[in-house]
Amino acid sequence: MSRTTRLPGSPGRRAGESVPRGTPPATDAGDEAMRVQESVVAPHATEAPFHDRFVTLFDVHFERLFRYLDRLSGEPDLAADLAQEAFVRLYRRGAMPDSPTAWLVSVSMNLFRNARSKRGRRTGLLTVARGEAAHSDPPPSGEDEAAAEATRRRVRATMDRIPERDRHLLLLRAEGYSYREIATALDLHEGSVGTLLARARKSFRASWEGSTDAP
């Protein structure tokens, strides 16, 4: 009885040639050749899966990250820039972290803090000015639209008054992030997220009820 081996590039034996009974298996040279081949193609083999995973992650999560940052900053242009920069940094990293979505949130939060610290209160002033300009240029659209805008501005002002961690908790949860993702992004214990969210909601209600209708 004989067996057939395939040794690509191995001298002295053709692919498909039978090995006589009793001949020691030619595993050493074949295994070594395979190891060398794998060492050469391994970087390229891992590159494609990362790229594919990155594209999928971007397609599925960019909008959610953008909405979170938009609510956090009140500036759509800034939110888009921060979300894009977070994904750029992930791509440059070249490997997926354990929790990619939480990693993106954490990076974008740091980017937002840096942008806010550079501009200080100017961010808030520009946001209000843009909102007023955006709603003063078009013709009035009725009492309902005016009331909706007043509510949005009041929510914005209320969110700005509550602690930063509470703000992140509420906004991330509103965008559908899981307890695990929130815990990883904010460096919390997963088991405490529910309790902290309840406290954040209580903090928001207290701030909301203590505010006036005007921002």
TATA-V276699 format. One line per field, one symbol per residue. phi: phi as a letter, one per 20 degrees, with the letter a starting at -180 (. if undefined). burial: # if it has 16 or more other ideal C-beta (glycine too) atoms within 10 Angstrom, else .. A space follows every 50 residues. Layout:
phi=???
burial=???
This chain:
phi=.ccdcccgmefnbefnffdfgnfggeefffffffffffffeggffeffgf fffffffffedfffffffffffemcgffgffffffffffffffnbefgcg ffffffffffffffffffdlfgffffffffffffdefffgdoffffffff fgfffgffffeeggffffgfffffenffgffffffdlcfgfefgffffff fffffffffeeefef
burial=......#......................#.................... ...#..##..##.############..##.###..##..#........## #########.##..##......##..#...#................... ..##.####..#...########.#.#.#.######......#..##..# ..##..#........
